[in-house]
């Protein structure tokens, strides 16, 4: 293997991409990480060891610069959950990427797609995965397409769906797809094949099925998960009339996975996804000391969850339809309005004590505000396909740029100074929440809080005025309760944990 090869990894803020980068570095490759918002990578342990480039895979001009001098390009992009037109987005992005890679002289493309049965009418999700693979194989660049079913690992959408369904429902009425056979694979083994694919001969241009040693029904997977997690055996009653659409709503209510992602996953579970060949061993040897069995993969994933050591998650990527624009600095931004609710108070505490409360906000720690109101808004958001409050936190103590935080996303964070959150709930506009630590002329700690909303059309303006009467309860309560919690903190929990920007 040429250890000096330059490898481009797309989708580095996502579940697989964020885990692939350190594996490629271990294998001796030079890595270029491509992201639309590189700032979200700054807290990754490998950030200083890679070249970071800002680019959108659908933008040809940006792609040309990102692909310059690249030997191997990993295509880890999928528009899952971005709306009804996700297939056309997938198609356009794959065509753009394949053309740019060919003209840049890239030696190989590696794509992780979905395992699917032959000769069946596929779900939109699996059919899009199939089509993307075929587009890249026809691009003129030697391409490796890896086809995997359910990936078992802490933070994967499939694993989180399995985990929450089994944890929360000791008795459940289920659809027929629980009897479909599936060949899951551990994320460790997926990464092994991804790294190994970079050194395939230039004559190889094809797809490969990859899977673990177990073939199980979804029902079997739930019962074996329960055994590994030391739960009582689950009582499962199959109801044939429970359609995929109803199933996805059920999954969306019980798990943190929103309907927009649950629906494509559930639709795909109606297909039997079992490997038909194992030809990849001719080019990439099987993992040593062997494939991870289902029970062991679940055990390792749960261990990471319990130790708050989940390095990447399905929620690492932005919610479908969420705003990607940075906070506007001008109230007349884009010729529109910017509504602001601003509050501040002096607190008899240290900046470190106040910051401990701010960085610990959300998830199990709550929002220091009107609980019933937040809960009701979260339920409403779930009903309309948003994340609600169930994504929680990646880590109970630390936050990083790009982290999901209930229905927010961490847009910016400066230790002891600023936490800026961007809303990903369903809204007729764009919203941000800023929590700021400051000091006044007398060196007293000042807590500033700003809620900002940029409305989209008349519905946005009506929304702002409809909720404005509740601001005193929601934001005023948050201001008072965070200040009170900081004043009561005997010792700050906060410790420096991120790189300075």
Secondary structure as GFF3:
##gff-version 3
##sequence-region A 1 501
A	DSSP	beta_strand	6	9	.	.	.	ID=ss1
A	DSSP	alpha_helix	15	26	.	.	.	ID=ss2
A	DSSP	beta_strand	30	35	.	.	.	ID=ss3
A	DSSP	three_ten_helix	38	41	.	.	.	ID=ss4
A	DSSP	three_ten_helix	47	49	.	.	.	ID=ss5
A	DSSP	beta_strand	51	54	.	.	.	ID=ss6
A	DSSP	alpha_helix	60	67	.	.	.	ID=ss7
A	DSSP	beta_strand	72	75	.	.	.	ID=ss8
A	DSSP	alpha_helix	86	103	.	.	.	ID=ss9
A	DSSP	beta_strand	108	114	.	.	.	ID=ss10
A	DSSP	alpha_helix	124	137	.	.	.	ID=ss11
A	DSSP	beta_strand	143	148	.	.	.	ID=ss12
A	DSSP	beta_strand	151	152	.	.	.	ID=ss13
A	DSSP	alpha_helix	157	168	.	.	.	ID=ss14
A	DSSP	beta_strand	171	174	.	.	.	ID=ss15
A	DSSP	three_ten_helix	176	179	.	.	.	ID=ss16
A	DSSP	beta_strand	181	182	.	.	.	ID=ss17
A	DSSP	beta_strand	185	186	.	.	.	ID=ss18
A	DSSP	alpha_helix	187	197	.	.	.	ID=ss19
A	DSSP	beta_strand	206	209	.	.	.	ID=ss20
A	DSSP	beta_strand	216	217	.	.	.	ID=ss21
A	DSSP	alpha_helix	218	228	.	.	.	ID=ss22
A	DSSP	beta_strand	235	238	.	.	.	ID=ss23
A	DSSP	alpha_helix	244	254	.	.	.	ID=ss24
A	DSSP	alpha_helix	259	268	.	.	.	ID=ss25
A	DSSP	three_ten_helix	279	282	.	.	.	ID=ss26
A	DSSP	alpha_helix	294	306	.	.	.	ID=ss27
A	DSSP	three_ten_helix	314	316	.	.	.	ID=ss28
A	DSSP	three_ten_helix	333	335	.	.	.	ID=ss29
A	DSSP	beta_strand	339	347	.	.	.	ID=ss30
A	DSSP	alpha_helix	351	359	.	.	.	ID=ss31
A	DSSP	three_ten_helix	363	365	.	.	.	ID=ss32
A	DSSP	alpha_helix	371	383	.	.	.	ID=ss33
A	DSSP	beta_strand	404	405	.	.	.	ID=ss34
A	DSSP	beta_strand	408	414	.	.	.	ID=ss35
A	DSSP	beta_strand	418	423	.	.	.	ID=ss36
A	DSSP	beta_strand	429	439	.	.	.	ID=ss37
A	DSSP	beta_strand	445	455	.	.	.	ID=ss38
A	DSSP	alpha_helix	457	468	.	.	.	ID=ss39
A	DSSP	alpha_helix	471	471	.	.	.	ID=ss40
A	DSSP	pi_helix	472	476	.	.	.	ID=ss41
A	DSSP	alpha_helix	477	488	.	.	.	ID=ss42
###
